[in-house]
Amino acid sequence: MNDSKINELFQQARLLQKSHEIKKAIDVYQRILSIKPADKKAHVTIATAYFQLQQYPEAIKHFEEVTRLAPTDASPYINMGAIYNRMGEYKQALDVLRKAVQKDKKSADAFYNMGIAHKGLNQLSMAVTAYKQAIVFDNEMVDAHFNLGNVYLEMKNHTQANSSFTRALEISPGFKKARNALNLLDAESVKEKAKRSPFGRLVDESMLRKKGASVSTRDLSAEERANDRREIHKLCGEITEITHTIVEDLKKGVTPGLLNLNRCISQGRKHYSELDVIYSTFQKKVKSLTDMRKLLQHRMLELSSHEELINSRGRD
């Protein structure tokens, strides 16, 4: 059979698929494959048809054949990863998706599907990393922003969830799920605020008396007040500076470090030598962050101690 006849069969099968006559389309694709068993296009299209019928093992079988016919192509691995995710076989999904990343290191689709797999395994931090990597390579991938928002929501990180859902709406203003998610976040925020007293928590002196506690205050001299303000201003300035440093370290050190670690792990053994260097750098960033956190705790204790010292002076 000549190529023109095969092209006619492809056209016939596509029309059947378009008309939702999927089983008939599969029959035509199988006819093509009986003539040209190594036709990559036929394997891809019949796999897609099986996927539409939710006959996932058959779809995977044909995508596996594509990996043999086109060994440098990442697409069949990505498609198999998506199918394994649909089947709930998340570990198998990660296995084939890592192969996809080895073929195409900048595949947003591969990292997006890895995000789904990590989420399915309840590896929420890894899911965040994968979705972020997908967004690095395709900042307009609305589903990646939305799914990232859902993971943040599950992690109770409402600020980041809000940011992700908002970005999804910026890309697709008619995205109802993202709009509903933002409305849900707003409602939760209102509930949380309603639980809090706008005036803070006052001391119940009757309870203090029952516990044998005492409440005492004293007037400060002008000099003491000036010294008090200077010390508080100094400590608060240091606390602010340390906090900003921690935030910057998280943004520019720890988060990119996690992304690099995930990338190297996903790309397999060829990049294990690079992994040693990246892990060492990441460890240094974590240590620096830990040191800054200890320094922050120390400054907070100093501030608390200063308050105690001011209130204790002049007591009998």
VENMOZI-V357058 format. One record per run of one state. SS is the DSSP state (a for helix, b for strand, c for the rest). FROM is the first residue (numbers start at 0). TO is the last residue. If there is no record, write none. Layout:
BEGIN
SS_FROM_TO, SS_FROM_TO
END
This chain:
BEGIN
c_0_1, a_2_17, c_18_20, a_21_34, c_35_38, a_39_51, c_52_54, a_55_68, c_69_73, a_74_86, c_87_88, a_89_102, c_103_106, a_107_119, c_120_122, a_123_136, c_137_140, a_141_153, c_154_156, a_157_170, c_171_174, a_175_194, c_195_203, a_204_209, c_210_220, a_221_266, c_267_267, a_268_311, c_312_315
END
